C-alpha cells in the first residue's frame, strides 16, 4: 500500500452528503459487477470513489480501438489488455485497500455461485446484447434475494430499472423467454425506456442493426449511467432514500434535458409496451 494512503481522508469529502456511519457501511459492502465495458468500468470507478471497498468483477474481453469513444480504461496503453485487469488496477489506484475478486472468464454457470459469494448488491454492466448471460445473472439474483440495479445507456440518456428482492423479477418484467435474439433486443429496449426519449435524435438509422447486435453509443451516456447506478447503490446499501422497483422505469435524457418516470404494471405484458413492441417488430420486419 502506498505510504500516506488513509481511507478516512481519501473519502472525507463524501461526508455531509453521507454520515460517517454510512461511509463505514459502504466500506464494508461488496458489490458484484458483470461486464467492464461501456457502463461497467464507469460503475466500478464511481462506486470506488464512493468509498465501496469490496468488489466481484467479471469480463472476458480485451480493450480495442473501437472502445475509445465510451469505455473507462480504454486508452492507447491498454489496447490488447484484459478489461477486468485494467479496471481492477484503476479501482486499486483509487483505493489501495480494495478487496477485488476478478473473474476473467466472465460469469458462467460453473462460477456464478462464486461470483455472487458475499455480495450485497449486483450492478449490471453486461453488453446490451448479452441476453443469455443477463437472464442467468438476474434469475440468480431473484432466487437468492440479491438486489440488482441496471442502467442502460440509450443515445445520450440513462435508463434505470431496479429489481429488488420479493418484487417483480427481470424475466417477469421483460418476458424474454422463448424469443429470438432480435425480439429480445426489441423487448429489452422498449422495457428499459418505455418513454423512448432518445428516439427523436438518431440521425443515421443504418448504424442500428438489432439482428446483428449492433448499435451506436456515446461515452457521455455511459458516465450518466454510472452516476445514476451509484446513487441507487448508495440508497440500497445504506438504506436511505427512495428506490423505485420495476415496473417503475426512469429515463433521463441529457440531449433533450428531459426526465420520464413510467409505471408499466405487467412490464412488457402491459398493453402500452406490447403495442410499442409490435410496432418495432413491424418496422424492422421481425
N, C-alpha and C positions, 0 to 999 in steps of 0.2 A: 504494500500500500504506500502511495506517495507520502512523504513527510509533510505534515501540515494539514492533511485532509481531516475534516471534522464534520460529521453528519449534521449536527445542530446548526453549525454556521452555514454550511452549504445550502440548507433549505430553510434558513431563518426568514427569508422574505416571503415564504408562504404564510407565515403566521400573521394573524389579523383576519385573513380570509379563512384560515384554519386555526383551531386551538392547538396548544402544544400536545394535548391528549390525542387529538385527531391525527396530528402529524405522526405521533408514535404508533398509532393504529396502522396507518399506511405503511410505515416502516416494516411492520410485521406481516403484512398481507402478501399473498402470492397470486400473481396474475398469469394466466396462460394466453399466449397469442399464437395462433396458427397463421403463417404467412408473414414474410418480412419484406414484401414488395411495396406496391403503391401506398396503401394505408398502414400496413403492419409495422413498417420501420418507424414511421412517424408516431404511431401508437406507443411503441416501446420507448422512444426517446422522450416523448411528452410525459408518459407515466413515470419514467425515471426521474425527470425534473420535478415531478410532483412529490418525490421522496419515496415512492414504492421501491423496495429493495430486492424483491424476490420474483423471479420470472421463470416460466417454462416457455421456450420459443421454438418454433418449428418452421423449416423451409428447406426444400431440396434443390433450389435453383442457384445460379450464379449471376452476378451482375454483368450486364452487357450495355452497349451504347444506347439501345432503344429505351433503356430505363431512365436516361438522364433527365427527361422532362418532368419526372414526378416522384422519384423514389429516394428516400433518405438513404444515404450511404453510396449512392450511385455517382461516382466521380472517376476520373481517369485512372487514379491509382488503385481502384478496387475492381476494375474490369477483369472478369475471369475468376474472382474470388467468391466463395460461398456467401450468400446474403446473410445467413444465420450467424456466421462467424464475424462478419464485418459489423453487424448491428449489435452483437454481444459486446464487441470491443468498444463501440460507441457508448453503450449503456454503462460499461465499467469505467469509461473515462469520465462520465458524469458522476457516478457513484462507485468508487473502488470497493466499497463494501458489498456490492451487489452479489447475490447468490443466483446465478443464471444457469438453468439446465437447458442444454442445447439438443435439439432433435434434427440432425442434418438430413434425414431421410423423409422428412415431413411427418404428418400424422397418419397412421395406418391402423388397421385392425389389430396388428400384433404389438403395437406400442401405445395404444390410446389410453390404457389404464395407467401407464407410467407417465404419459403426457399430462394427465389430469391429477396426478398424485399431489395431495396437499393444496390444491388450487381453490381459491376463494372466489374467483371471477374469471370468466372467459371473455376475451375481446377478439372479435373476428377480424382477421386480416387476409383471408384467403382470396385468391383471384376470383373475379366476378363470375367466371365460367367454371369454377371448380365445384360443380354441384355435388358430385358423389362424395367428396371429402366433406363438404359443408353439411350435407344431410347427415352423415355419420357423426360428425362432431356435435351438432345441435341435438341430435337424438340422445347422445351420451349425456349432454348437459341436462336435458329434460329428465332422463331416467335417474340421474344422480343428484338432482336438485341443485345444480350449479347455475347461478345467474349468468346470463350471457347478453352482451350488447354488441350490436353490429351497426356500423355507419358506412353507407355506400357513397363513393364519390361519383356523382352523376353530373356531367357537364362542369359547371362551376359552383356546385352545391354539395351539401352534406345531407344525407337522408338517414334518419335514425329509427331503429327498431330495438326494443328491449324484450327479451324473453326471460321471464322470472319464474322461479320455482312455484308450481301449483297453478300457473296461469296458462294462457294459450301458448302452444308449442310452435316451433318453427314449421313443422310439417302441417300442423293444424291451420296455420296462417297461410303458407304459400301453396300447399296442396300440390307438391311436385311429383308424388309417387305415380309411376306409370307413364309419365310424359316423356316425349322426345327431348333431346338436348335443346333444340331450338325453342320448343314450347316452354321448357323450364326457364330459359333466358327471358322470355316474354313475361312469364308469371313472376319471376324474380324482380324485374324492372317495374312492373305495374304495382306489385305488392309493396316494394320499398318506398315508392314515391307516387301514391295514387293521384296526387295533385299535378304531377308531371311539370313542375315549374321550369325544368331545364329544356323542355321540348321546343321552346319558342326560338332559340338562337343557334341551333345546329345549322351550320352553313354549308356542309357538304355531306349529304346522306350516303354517298358512296363509301365513306370511311367506316360505315357501320355494316357489319355482316354477322348477325346473331348465329346463323348456322355454322359459321367458321369460328365462332368465339372471338370476334374481333370488333374493337370499337375505340374511339378516341378517348383521351384522358387528359387531365391537367394536374399539375403539381399543387396549384392553389386549392383545388377541391380536396386533395389528399390531406393537406395541412388543416383545412377546415374540419375535416372528419376527425383528425386527431384531437383537436380541441374539444369537439362535442363528445367523443368517446371518453376522454379523460374526465370531463365533467360528470358523465354518467357513472364512471368508475368510482370517482370520489364519493358521489351520493350513495352508491350501493355499498361501498366498503366501510364508510364511517356512519352510515345510517341516518343521514341528514339530507333533507331536500326531496322534492317530488320526483319520482321515477315513473314515467308513463310506460306501462307494458303494452305489448301487442294485444289487441288490434289497433292501438293508437300508433300512428306514424307521424314523424315530424321531419320536415324538409326546410332548410334554409338555403336560399339561392343568392350567392354573392353578386352575380352578374345583374340580376333583376332587383336586388335588395328586397326580396320578399320572403316571408315565412308562412308556411302552411302546416296546420295541425289537422290531421284527418283521423277519423274513427270509422273502421270498417268491420263491424261485427261479422264473424264468419270468414274474415280475411279475404282470400281470393274467391271464396264462395259467395261473397257479397254481390248482389246484383250489379252495383256500380263497377266493381272490379271485373266481374265476368264480362260485362259489356266492353270494357277497355281491352281486355284480353282478346275478345272475339274480333274487335276492330283491328288490333295489331296483327293478329294472325291472318286476317283477310288481306291487309295491306302488304304483308310480307309473303303471301302465298303459302302459308304453313297449314 
